[in-house]
Amino acid sequence: QVQLVESGGGLVQPGGSLRLSCAASGIIFSLYRMGWYRQAPGKQRELVASISSGGTINYQDSVKGRFTISRDIAKNTAYLQMTMLKPEDTAVYYCNAFQNSWGNYWGQGTQVTVSS
């Protein structure tokens, strides 16, 4: 059974930082592309950052220079370090694990609220 469990969301002031974690189980973690998506109220879910099985990293333009995606293969965990947070970063953040032949999996989501 595949599980992706996110943690680390919360309320933070503009300019602050948060680190999201995604603990994966039931998959061969190193063979999956790991991604972080977010969905704000009334908006479509969008890709924020991803790291491929080979380690290639991509970011949405709006978070470049502020967010950093990483993974610890030994711990089966992906991270999203978010700095210089803005109110427009407010959303539910979802962890995603994708492998072309083996499946596409989602976590339950964690709320990030940026507000003073």
C-alpha positions as CSV (number, residue, x, y, z in Angstrom):
1,Q,0.0,0.0,0.0
2,V,1.4,3.3,-1.1
3,Q,1.3,6.2,1.4
4,L,2.6,9.8,1.1
5,V,2.4,11.7,4.3
6,E,3.0,15.4,4.3
7,S,3.9,17.5,7.3
8,G,5.3,20.9,8.1
9,G,2.5,23.2,7.0
10,G,1.1,26.0,9.1
11,L,0.6,29.7,9.5
12,V,3.6,32.0,8.8
13,Q,4.0,35.7,8.3
14,P,5.1,37.2,5.0
15,G,8.8,36.8,4.5
16,G,8.9,33.8,6.7
17,S,10.0,30.2,6.1
18,L,8.5,26.7,6.3
19,R,9.8,23.3,5.4
20,L,7.4,20.7,4.1
21,S,8.2,17.0,4.4
22,C,6.7,14.1,2.5
23,A,7.4,10.6,3.9
24,A,6.8,7.9,1.3
25,S,6.2,4.2,1.9
26,G,5.2,1.3,-0.4
27,I,7.2,2.6,-3.4
28,I,10.7,2.3,-4.6
29,F,11.3,5.9,-3.7
30,S,14.5,6.4,-5.8
31,L,12.7,5.4,-9.0
32,Y,9.9,8.0,-8.7
33,R,9.7,11.6,-9.7
34,M,8.7,13.5,-6.6
35,G,6.7,16.7,-6.9
36,W,5.1,19.3,-4.8
37,Y,1.8,20.8,-6.1
38,R,-0.4,23.4,-4.5
39,Q,-4.0,24.4,-4.8
40,A,-5.4,27.7,-3.7
41,P,-9.1,28.3,-3.2
42,G,-10.9,28.6,-6.5
43,K,-7.8,27.8,-8.5
44,Q,-6.5,24.7,-10.3
45,R,-3.8,22.5,-8.7
46,E,-0.4,23.6,-10.0
47,L,3.1,22.1,-10.0
48,V,5.4,24.0,-7.7
49,A,8.6,22.0,-7.9
50,S,9.7,18.5,-8.9
51,I,12.8,16.3,-8.7
52,S,13.2,13.4,-11.1
53,S,14.5,10.0,-10.3
54,G,17.8,11.1,-11.8
55,G,17.9,14.3,-9.7
56,T,16.8,16.8,-12.3
57,I,15.0,19.7,-10.6
58,N,12.4,22.1,-12.0
59,Y,10.6,25.0,-10.4
60,Q,7.6,27.1,-11.2
61,D,8.8,30.5,-12.2
62,S,7.0,32.2,-9.3
63,V,9.0,30.2,-6.7
64,K,12.5,30.2,-8.3
65,G,15.0,31.6,-5.8
66,R,12.7,31.2,-2.9
67,F,11.8,27.4,-2.7
68,T,14.1,24.5,-2.8
69,I,13.1,20.9,-3.4
70,S,15.2,18.0,-2.2
71,R,15.0,14.4,-1.2
72,D,16.7,11.9,1.1
73,I,16.6,8.6,-0.5
74,A,17.7,6.8,2.6
75,K,14.7,8.2,4.5
76,N,12.3,7.9,1.6
77,T,11.4,11.5,2.2
78,A,11.1,14.6,-0.1
79,Y,11.3,18.1,1.2
80,L,10.2,21.6,0.1
81,Q,12.1,24.4,1.8
82,M,10.1,27.6,1.4
83,T,11.6,31.0,2.1
84,M,10.5,34.6,1.6
85,L,6.9,33.4,1.7
86,K,4.3,35.7,0.2
87,P,0.5,35.8,0.8
88,E,0.0,34.4,-2.7
89,D,1.8,31.2,-1.7
90,T,-1.2,30.4,0.5
91,A,-2.6,27.1,-0.6
92,V,-2.9,23.4,0.3
93,Y,0.4,21.8,-0.7
94,Y,0.3,18.2,-2.0
95,C,3.1,15.7,-2.4
96,N,3.1,13.6,-5.6
97,A,5.0,10.5,-6.6
98,F,5.0,9.6,-10.3
99,Q,6.6,6.8,-12.2
100,N,5.5,6.2,-15.8
101,S,4.9,2.5,-15.5
102,W,4.1,2.1,-11.8
103,G,1.7,4.8,-10.9
104,N,0.8,8.3,-9.8
105,Y,0.2,8.9,-6.1
106,W,-0.9,11.8,-3.9
107,G,-0.6,12.8,-0.3
108,Q,-3.5,14.2,1.7
109,G,-2.2,17.7,1.6
110,T,-1.0,20.2,4.1
111,Q,-2.2,23.8,4.5
112,V,0.2,26.7,4.2
113,T,-1.1,30.1,5.1
114,V,1.0,33.2,4.7
115,S,-0.6,36.1,6.5
116,S,0.2,38.9,9.0
